């Protein structure tokens, strides 16, 4: 067996390629249009550098009220595609709910190794925590969310030694929303993604949140669409069980009727994710 009960790449790909049956070009066009409209009608500070490379940029959408909570979003794309610009639309419902919103960009595989991608996301969060006051945000009410690969990033942030590596409090994250995340990287070296990811055995071990001790004790809300593959749902519940063994407060739920992409509609104004993140940042 290559991974669990999967004997072939075709079996793994069937579970871990959510774009099957979807019009990828149409989906991307919709995200780009919605995001352009969001940047046009919301106040935004674009492409703020949080590190020295061109990829280390973020867009910050300020809340109307001063000292409002800060939310940080990490996009998906299976670690090898897309950017922060396609996901500006997540800010609309969150700003409407009274949150400052940072949408983070990061370098992609295989241009950088997996370790550098994770390091950049850690650096983005550290930069935002240290500079939140200057942008009128409250660093003590910081939450994170991410979709797909971004859900994995959020889990890695919760497994980061913030005190030992960054000199920051281990309590800097007040809550996490991980959407359709990947927490066990073991199937991907045998999948359609491997030519892009070029994952090594060491990276699989070091960057699978399912096998890492969480360093942040803040509540975690895990979710996936009920129409996603069995593996996305299984990974969600496996990670929830893993966190509970460390006494991390966890909620895990399937979103009825949603697939891997429609689930992002819950970021819309009055959507469930805005309410969840407002609660986590309280």
VMD Tcl script that draws the C-alpha trace (Angstrom):
set ca {
  {0.00 0.00 0.00}
  {1.17 3.53 -0.75}
  {-0.89 5.22 1.95}
  {-3.46 3.71 4.29}
  {-5.70 1.53 2.05}
  {-4.60 3.14 -1.22}
  {-2.52 0.94 -3.51}
  {-2.28 3.23 -6.56}
  {-1.73 6.86 -7.41}
  {-5.07 6.87 -9.21}
  {-6.87 6.01 -5.97}
  {-5.05 8.76 -4.08}
  {-5.67 11.31 -6.82}
  {-9.40 10.54 -6.80}
  {-9.51 11.55 -3.13}
  {-7.09 14.48 -3.23}
  {-7.91 16.29 -6.48}
  {-10.98 18.39 -5.59}
  {-10.92 20.16 -8.97}
  {-12.19 17.01 -10.71}
  {-15.58 17.76 -12.20}
  {-15.19 21.51 -11.69}
  {-14.47 24.20 -14.27}
  {-11.25 25.56 -12.85}
  {-11.04 28.52 -15.21}
  {-14.59 29.65 -14.38}
  {-13.97 29.27 -10.67}
  {-10.77 31.31 -10.82}
  {-12.47 34.00 -12.90}
  {-15.26 34.29 -10.31}
  {-12.77 34.66 -7.46}
  {-10.79 37.27 -9.37}
  {-13.91 39.30 -10.14}
  {-15.26 39.14 -6.59}
  {-11.84 40.06 -5.21}
  {-11.43 43.02 -7.56}
  {-14.85 44.28 -6.51}
  {-13.91 43.87 -2.84}
  {-10.71 45.88 -3.27}
  {-12.66 48.55 -5.18}
  {-15.25 49.25 -2.49}
  {-13.37 48.48 0.74}
  {-10.50 50.49 2.13}
  {-7.31 48.48 1.61}
  {-3.56 48.85 2.03}
  {-2.15 46.68 -0.74}
  {1.04 44.65 -0.93}
  {2.52 45.58 2.44}
  {5.92 43.87 2.75}
  {6.34 41.61 5.76}
  {9.68 40.16 4.62}
  {12.53 40.79 2.17}
  {11.35 38.80 -0.86}
  {8.81 39.88 -3.46}
  {6.43 37.08 -2.44}
  {6.29 38.26 1.17}
  {3.40 40.69 0.83}
  {-0.06 41.07 2.33}
  {-3.19 43.16 1.80}
  {-4.72 44.75 4.88}
  {-8.40 45.67 4.99}
  {-9.01 47.91 8.04}
  {-12.13 47.75 10.17}
  {-14.25 50.85 10.62}
  {-13.67 51.02 14.38}
  {-10.24 51.56 15.98}
  {-8.57 48.79 17.98}
  {-10.75 46.13 16.40}
  {-9.61 42.48 16.35}
  {-7.16 41.34 13.68}
  {-7.89 38.38 11.44}
  {-5.27 36.76 9.19}
  {-6.27 34.63 6.18}
  {-4.01 32.15 4.33}
  {-5.12 31.09 0.86}
  {-5.24 27.64 -0.69}
  {-3.91 26.34 -3.98}
  {-2.22 23.14 -2.78}
  {0.94 25.06 -1.89}
  {1.77 25.44 -5.59}
  {-0.75 27.91 -7.08}
  {-2.68 31.17 -6.61}
  {-1.92 34.27 -4.57}
  {-3.50 36.60 -2.04}
  {-5.11 38.65 -4.83}
  {-7.59 35.90 -5.77}
  {-8.91 35.81 -2.18}
  {-9.61 39.45 -1.30}
  {-13.29 38.51 -1.34}
  {-12.99 36.81 2.07}
  {-12.47 40.24 3.63}
  {-15.91 41.60 2.78}
  {-17.93 39.66 5.34}
  {-15.20 39.87 7.97}
  {-14.78 43.64 7.75}
  {-18.57 43.90 7.87}
  {-18.39 41.89 11.11}
  {-15.97 44.42 12.61}
  {-12.61 42.72 12.00}
  {-9.40 44.03 10.51}
  {-8.40 41.51 7.83}
  {-4.96 40.65 6.46}
  {-4.82 38.41 3.37}
  {-1.34 36.91 3.15}
  {0.74 36.00 0.11}
  {3.62 33.50 0.22}
  {6.07 31.92 -2.22}
  {4.97 28.67 -3.87}
  {6.44 25.24 -4.46}
  {8.55 24.23 -6.31}
  {10.15 27.69 -6.57}
  {10.79 27.42 -2.83}
  {10.94 24.30 -0.66}
  {8.06 23.46 1.64}
  {10.03 24.63 4.65}
  {10.39 28.15 3.21}
  {6.67 28.39 2.43}
  {5.83 27.61 6.06}
  {8.54 29.97 7.34}
  {7.10 32.85 5.32}
  {3.63 32.29 6.77}
  {5.10 32.23 10.27}
  {6.98 35.45 9.50}
  {3.78 37.09 8.25}
  {1.98 36.34 11.50}
  {4.92 37.53 13.59}
  {5.11 40.77 11.58}
  {1.38 41.40 11.93}
  {1.44 40.79 15.68}
  {4.34 43.21 16.13}
  {2.90 45.92 13.84}
  {-0.84 45.60 14.50}
  {-0.94 48.72 16.70}
  {0.48 50.85 13.89}
  {-2.42 49.80 11.66}
  {-5.10 50.39 14.29}
  {-5.64 46.69 15.06}
  {-5.62 44.92 18.41}
  {-2.81 42.31 18.43}
  {-4.25 40.69 21.55}
  {-7.35 39.62 19.61}
  {-5.68 37.92 16.65}
  {-7.29 34.98 14.86}
  {-6.26 32.97 11.80}
  {-8.09 31.05 9.12}
  {-7.14 29.26 5.95}
  {-8.62 27.12 3.21}
  {-7.16 23.83 1.94}
  {-3.37 24.40 1.93}
  {-4.16 27.45 4.05}
  {-5.85 25.19 6.57}
  {-2.61 23.24 6.78}
  {-0.71 26.51 7.27}
  {-3.00 27.42 10.18}
  {-2.29 24.08 11.81}
  {1.45 24.64 11.38}
  {1.13 28.06 12.99}
  {-0.51 26.41 15.99}
  {2.45 23.99 16.18}
  {5.06 26.78 16.06}
  {7.35 27.50 19.00}
  {6.54 31.21 19.06}
  {8.50 31.93 22.21}
  {11.64 29.99 21.30}
  {11.87 30.97 17.63}
  {10.25 34.41 17.43}
  {10.34 35.72 20.99}
  {6.57 36.12 20.95}
  {3.97 34.84 23.44}
  {2.57 31.38 22.79}
  {-0.86 32.97 23.29}
  {-0.62 35.26 20.25}
  {-3.28 33.26 18.35}
  {-6.65 33.52 20.07}
  {-8.51 31.18 17.71}
  {-8.17 29.20 14.48}
  {-10.63 28.37 11.71}
  {-9.18 25.67 9.43}
  {-11.30 24.94 6.35}
  {-10.88 21.76 4.29}
  {-7.31 21.48 5.55}
  {-4.65 18.84 4.98}
  {-3.00 17.69 8.18}
  {-1.24 14.47 7.09}
  {1.13 14.97 4.14}
  {1.95 11.29 3.67}
  {-0.28 10.74 0.58}
  {1.13 13.60 -1.45}
  {4.49 12.13 -2.51}
  {2.40 9.45 -4.27}
  {-0.03 11.92 -5.86}
  {-0.40 14.15 -8.90}
  {1.03 16.99 -6.78}
  {4.48 15.55 -6.20}
  {6.16 17.02 -9.33}
  {5.22 20.47 -8.00}
  {5.70 19.90 -4.28}
  {8.80 17.70 -4.44}
  {8.17 16.65 -0.86}
  {10.95 14.77 0.91}
  {10.42 12.21 3.64}
  {11.83 14.65 6.17}
  {9.40 17.37 5.07}
  {6.45 14.98 5.37}
  {7.50 14.22 8.95}
  {8.32 17.80 9.92}
  {5.32 19.51 8.33}
  {2.42 17.13 8.99}
  {0.47 18.81 11.83}
  {-1.14 15.47 12.65}
  {2.23 14.32 14.04}
  {3.31 17.56 15.73}
  {2.62 18.76 19.25}
  {0.48 21.90 19.27}
  {2.18 24.88 20.93}
  {-0.93 27.12 20.95}
  {-3.79 26.18 23.26}
  {-6.39 28.48 21.67}
  {-9.68 27.04 20.38}
  {-9.69 25.47 16.92}
  {-12.72 25.21 14.64}
  {-12.28 22.58 11.91}
  {-14.68 22.30 9.00}
  {-15.05 20.69 5.57}
  {-17.85 20.41 3.04}
  {-20.19 17.43 3.23}
  {-19.69 16.93 -0.53}
  {-15.91 16.72 -0.28}
  {-14.08 13.42 -0.56}
  {-13.96 10.99 2.33}
  {-10.28 11.77 2.86}
  {-10.85 15.48 3.49}
  {-13.47 14.64 6.11}
  {-11.29 11.91 7.64}
  {-8.28 14.21 7.87}
  {-10.43 16.85 9.58}
  {-11.62 14.44 12.26}
  {-8.18 12.85 12.70}
  {-6.65 16.24 13.37}
  {-9.45 17.10 15.77}
  {-8.77 13.93 17.74}
  {-5.05 14.70 17.74}
  {-5.59 18.19 19.18}
  {-7.97 16.92 21.85}
  {-5.22 14.64 23.15}
  {-3.36 17.85 24.03}
  {-6.48 19.39 25.63}
  {-6.91 21.92 22.82}
  {-10.58 22.98 22.58}
  {-11.82 21.71 19.20}
  {-15.02 21.89 17.21}
  {-15.29 19.86 13.98}
  {-18.22 20.02 11.62}
  {-19.21 19.29 8.04}
  {-20.94 22.07 6.12}
  {-24.09 20.57 4.55}
  {-24.20 20.72 0.75}
  {-20.77 22.30 0.31}
  {-17.88 21.03 -1.77}
  {-14.22 22.05 -1.53}
  {-14.87 25.42 -3.17}
  {-18.44 26.44 -2.39}
  {-17.53 26.29 1.30}
  {-15.73 29.62 0.86}
  {-19.11 31.31 0.37}
  {-19.49 31.20 4.15}
  {-17.07 34.17 4.27}
  {-19.81 36.34 2.75}
  {-21.50 39.02 4.90}
  {-23.75 37.37 7.46}
  {-22.00 34.07 6.69}
  {-21.16 31.45 9.28}
  {-17.39 32.00 9.14}
  {-17.72 35.68 10.01}
  {-19.76 34.76 13.08}
  {-17.27 32.02 14.07}
  {-14.26 34.31 13.79}
  {-15.96 37.15 15.64}
  {-16.71 34.71 18.47}
  {-13.12 33.40 18.50}
  {-11.71 36.93 18.67}
  {-13.95 38.10 21.50}
}
mol new
graphics top color blue
foreach p $ca { graphics top sphere $p radius 0.5 }
foreach p [lrange $ca 0 end-1] q [lrange $ca 1 end] { graphics top cylinder $p $q radius 0.2 }
display resetview
